Amino acid sequence: MRAARCLRYGPPSSISLEEVEDPVPADGEVVVEVAAAAANYPDVLVVADRYQVHIPVPFTVGSEFAGIVRTLGPGVRGVAVGDRVTGSVLFGAFAERVAVAASSLQPVDPSIDLATAAATGVAHRTAYHALRSVARVEPGEWVVVLGAAGGVGLATIGLGAALGARMVAAASSPEKLGLCLEHGAAAAIDYRTEDLKARVKDITGAGAHAVIDPVGGPCAEQALRATRWGGRFVTVGFASGEIPRIPLNLVLLKGVVVTGFTLGGLARNQPEEQARDIAELAELVRSGRTRPHISATYPLEGAGRALADLAGRRAMGKVLVVPGAPAGADPR
């Protein structure tokens, strides 16, 4: 089968398309034929060997997918050949087929196409958990989202609006901000040309009730300064590549709660809330109250370009890699 491989650590351009052996499912595993795989920023870090987990080369890139179960390993229960499923792995998704633990898969509702299923996985779960279980956002509250046109950011905008919050999108261009407004933002701030703290205060009056930050970098402190007394600041990643150093006197003076989470940590420590969030999110997707924005779809040979879009912060919403797309096809 064909797979997008990391043979040496480096930038996304170092990824190459290779022929590899078909995966064979171990005990409790299935093999899924990948219909679509979503590009995520951690994939960029994995290829550069800058992720929190070291993966020895060579390996197949990609961490999130949707597709059809083709082969069952020994001991598999509750999953059948032909099932439409979605799931995530540490690596291996940018390929025609992937072996994965059956217990880690989720069924895809018949009303949802597989590209949409791939695009509403990790980013949407991260966004919904951040809003629902961590920031505990209430209807009518002002919520500022940094990097609002990215995968997690745009999902947060749409989901927050669906929950009744007043979403303020902060992004780096008029095009990105226009997309955020289309997806439910009540207001938009271009942090390249506008004073983020001042604009948040202008829009919200007393300041933001909550900030969701998937970016880090220099805007994080300005957003924290723009919260009202007792606000909540939720960090979910550092897509800028810079981990901010927040002055703790701000936390003291503003009574703000600074927190964060990982999907794995939430599952281990708040399993009931995680299960509730997943069920609620699935219903929002089924009902059409939230929808992913897929800005580009690349063939398997374009996996490096897909990750380069993310690394260069050119992507808006989700970028997909589709193994079945014709070789040489341009991204849509």
C-alpha positions, 0 to 999 in steps of 0.5 A: 500500500501507499503511505506518507512516510517520515524517513528522517526528521525535518520540515513537512517537505521531508515527507515522502510517498512510499510503498509499504507492506499492508498492516496486519491486525494484532489481537484486538485490532482492526484494519481500516481503509482510510477514506480521509485523514485530517492534518493536525499541528502535532503531526508537524511536531512529530515529523520534526521530532519536537513532539512530547513523545519521540517516535523513531524513524521511519514511520507513517505520518498522520494521527486522525482518520475516518474510513471503513473496517476491512479486516478484523484481528483476533478477539475483536468484538463490537466491530464488523467488516464494513463498519464506517468508523473514525479514530485517532492514532499517534502515527500511521493515518496518512496511508491507504490502510491503518491498523488500530485498536478496535476499542479506540474507534467510534462509529460514524452516523449514516447521515455523516460523510467520512470527510466530515467525520475526519474533520470533526474529530480531535479539533472539535473534541478539544474545542468542545471540552475546552468550552463545556468541561474546562471553561464551563461557558454559559449562554450569553458569556463573552468568549475570546478565541485566539487563532480563531481561523485554525482547526481548533479555533474555528471549531471553538467559534462554531461550537461556542455559538451553538452553546449560546456564547458570544464569541470574539474571534482573534486572527491575523487577516481580514479573510480569516476573520470573515470566515469566523464571522460566517461560522458564528463569531459575534465580533472579530479582532485583527491582532496584527493591526489592532490592540487586542486588549483594548478591542476586547474591552471595547466589545465586551465592556467589562472584559471577556468571561473566558479565553480559549488559546490554542496558539500561545505566543505574545497574544496570550498575555494580552488576552489574559489582561482582557479578561474580567474579574474571575475570568477563565483562561484555557490553554489548549496548545502552542501553535505559534511555537512559543510557550508564553510566560504569564506574569502571576501578578495578573492572576493575583490581581484579576482573580483569573483562573488559568487552566488547561487539559489534554484529551488523554488527561480528561479521559483519565480524570473526568471520564463522566464529563468526557462521555457527556461531551462526546455524546453532546458533540455527536448530536450537534454534528448530526443535527447540523448545528455545527459543521467543519470548514474544510479549506483544502483536500490533498492527495496522499502524495501531498501530505507534506504540503498539507502539513506545511499549510499548518506550519505556515499558518495558512490553513483555515479550518481543517485540511484533509489528506485523501488517499483515494484522490488522484495523484497530482490533484490540486487541493480544493 
